[in-house]
Amino acid sequence: MKTKALIAALLFAALVHAQTGPLGKPGFHHLHLNSTNPEAAIDFYTRQFPSTSKTAFAGAPALKSPNNVLVLFTKVTTRPPLQPQTAVWHFGWHVTDVRKNLETYKQRPEVKLLPLYTTDEGGYVFVSSDTWPGTGGVLGLTKAQIAEAKAKGAQPAGGAGFAYMQGPEGAIIEYQGNMPAERFNHVHMYWEEPFCAQLWYQKHLAGSIAGARGSEYTESNCKIPRGPDTTWPALEKEGMYRTPRADVIFGDVALNSYMNPGERPLVSTRGHLVDHFALSVRNLDAWIAKLRNEGVRFIEGPSKIGDMRAIMIEGPSHEAIELVEIQ
């Protein structure tokens, strides 16, 4: 019976491949937010990032970035929660001149700029390049490294850097420059085990690794302890943990990540401000067969989204991931 079942499974897989061809790589389709006022939220984003435009997708209000990435909105009656912490920390845009954007935002009462603290004593800047540069591929310095930088007379690099604002419903939005064009470019994740998560996205969803970071890890050695020291600049006065870090790319959008900074496990994204993100695929039936065979957890679907079909699966740190079939 086992032999017959194996043969049947192999024949099914061959049939799926014959009908659909290679699965290909998914693209980043959309980020899905819950909002008490989607129209006001879209107005905020189109004002701060003028390359974006108001649109709709499958009847839902949406924001469109020039790289064809969407931010979709579901209207909810109460403000979506930000805590407990989920696998999504913030999301962000490339901008062509971060300092020009900063000066513009300073003049807009609806924009709340978020300080990047430079020490646990409370000093801060609004652009990362106004404080000591990071080292060793890490975007910050520990207390010991800051002391060393001061002793050596290190100076801020100035120019381009990363900065943050608070958006509707308490969203944390990064804007980063100086880049060739403005566009939605990343979702910054917290993962329980970043390098294990990176492998998960590679194996199950054909995600690409950014550079060589993480390429030496396997499922047997991917659990790397969180770095012992916090670093600055940071959105928290006490600094933030920046190691280990692992990144995955879908199309031209990155899922950047740090390890869960808290002591509590991450919770599901469903119902929170960022409810889920979506990847575009072709041949949804073939993807369903592949993911079921690999033991990936299904949350919803298949279901209809307008004239498209979709499924919802769960990622390695309880992030909800939608796969939308495109033609």
ABEGO torsion letter per residue (X at the ends): XAAAAAAAAAAAAAAAAAAAEBAEBBBBABBBBBBABAAAAAAAAAAABAABBBBBBGGBBBBBBAAGBBBBBBBBABBBBAOBBBABABBBBBBABAAAAAAAAAABAABBBBBBBABAAGBBBABAAABBBBBGGBABBBAAAAAAAAAAGBBBAEEBBBBBBBBBGGBBBBBBOBBABBBBABBBBBBABAAAAAAAAAAAAGBBBBEABGAABBAAAABBBBBABBBOBBABAAEBBAOBBBBBBBEABBBBBBBBABABBBBBABGBABABBBBBBBGAAAAAAAAAAAGBBBABOBBBBEABBBBBBBBAAGBBBBBBBBX
